[in-house]
Amino acid sequence: MLAIAAAVVFFIAFILHATETSTELIFGTTSLTLVGFILVALHLGGVGSGWQTRGRRR
């Protein structure tokens, strides 16, 4: 789920950068890129991955 959110943030940052939209008052492309990296790092760290079973008990 966090990877999808990161992809959306990266896409928004790309669109803002490609159209050269000036939004530095609220957020900029650099800050959106950093938020995307944070979301990817959390995803790779296992945060938000849901419940995991440790193993089957017999």
SULMOKA-V964194 format. One record per backbone hydrogen bond with DSSP energy under -0.5 kcal/mol. CO is the residue of the C=O (numbers start at 1). NH is the residue of the N-H. E is the energy in kcal/mol with one decimal. If there is no record, write none. Layout:
# SULMOKA-V964194
[[CO & NH & E] [CO & NH & E]]
This chain:
# SULMOKA-V964194
[[1 & 5 & -1.9] [2 & 6 & -2.3] [3 & 7 & -2.1] [4 & 8 & -2.1] [5 & 9 & -2.3] [6 & 10 & -2.8] [7 & 11 & -2.2] [8 & 12 & -2.3] [9 & 13 & -2.4] [10 & 14 & -2.3] [11 & 15 & -2.5] [12 & 16 & -2.5] [13 & 17 & -2.1] [14 & 18 & -3.0] [15 & 19 & -2.2] [16 & 21 & -1.8] [21 & 23 & -0.9] [23 & 26 & -0.9] [23 & 27 & -1.8] [28 & 32 & -2.1] [29 & 33 & -2.1] [30 & 34 & -2.2] [31 & 35 & -2.2] [32 & 36 & -2.2] [33 & 37 & -2.3] [34 & 38 & -2.1] [35 & 39 & -2.3] [36 & 40 & -2.3] [37 & 41 & -2.5] [38 & 42 & -2.5] [39 & 43 & -2.2] [40 & 44 & -2.7] [41 & 45 & -1.7] [42 & 47 & -2.2] [43 & 46 & -1.1] [46 & 49 & -1.2]]
